Each structure stands twice: as C-alpha cells, then as structure tokens.
Amino acid sequence: DEVGPEKLKLLEELRLKEIGNCVRCKLHKRRRTIVFGEGNPAARLMLIGEAPGADEDEQGRPFVGRAGQLLMQMIKAIGFQRSDVYIANVLKCRPPENRNPESDEIAECSPFLYKQISIIQPKIIIALGTFAAQLILNSKSSISSLRNRVYDMPYGRVVATYHPSYLLRSPQKKPEAWEDLKLVKRIL
Ligand code: URA
C-alpha cells in the first residue's frame, strides 16, 4: 500500500514528538516503557485494547502476553495475520497491578489513540472490552450490551467485543466473541 510509508512517518512523529517521554499522568512514575501500539500503518482492521500489562510494559509492545495469544487466535479466525492489522490500547502505560484505567488517565491519553485512528483510517475497529468500547462508542453501557452490533462512527465502523483477558477467565463467553468476529468478517 503506497500510503503506508506516509502513515508510518506520521505515527513515528506522534510517538516521538508528541508523546515523547510522557509525564502527563501519574502512570509514568511506575511504567518501564510506553506501549504506543504497532502493526501495519495501512491496516484495514485496527484492534483497541485497554492498557499494557506486565509483559507489554516489559517488552514495549501491545498484546504480547497470554491475552495476546488469544487475540492472535481471534485475528486469525477472521483471516488476518498479526502483521496485517494495527493494535493499540486506550492507555499507553501500565496501570499498577493491572488495575482499571482511571478517568483522568483516559482523558490525558485518549487523544493519542484518536490521532492513531485518524492516521491509520481503518475500515473497521474492534474495541476490546469495556474501556475501549465505552471510549470509542462514547457510551457508558456495559460491554455485553454494546457488543454484537456494527456502529457507524465518524472515523469508521466499530464492533465491540469481550476483552481477551476476560475470555481467558470466562471461556464460556467465547462463542459470543466469535459471533462478533463474524460480523467483522462480513464487513471486510
Ligand atoms: N491487555 C490489553 O488491553 N492490552 C495489551 O496490550 C495487553 C493486554
């Protein structure tokens, strides 16, 4: 894709010049690395998670732990490789003990996610779990009521589904997640 290099440059500028060595919220005090996101800058499919965990904080890459392995199975189920898609999170720094994101942290960090979306311009976004879904869909509803629908948002289409970490704890929810993935596949 010939727009890939230009998008890559814009993403690098966002990472280095705008985010830099970010100290905008309290999470900077205990993080090891900023997990910006990675993938194909010309991706048609973008996946948005919650926040880095311990493995991601260590390696500086999104979804490289156990939840990441399940996410890869989900991506492959709709016919993609990891290298085809772009993966980012609502928060770019790990919350201590993987606690939930706090609203001041989301307020400081989400502008960078929106900039990533506007650079990549994916055809469809999969919002993984409550925090990504509520942010991207500008809603306070539960993930179980937001999932299983296609939303037309100003920046593209969105499908919300359960977070892979939740699916690891509640595998009985996997059939519902696979229904959501079928919706995505139909659009792509
Ligand atoms: N969980 C997330 O939400 N994001 C990651 O990058 C890893 C685990």
Residues whose N, C-alpha, C, O or C-beta is under 5 A from the ligand:
A	BS01	URA	G49 E50 A51 P52 G53 E56 P62 F63 A67 N89
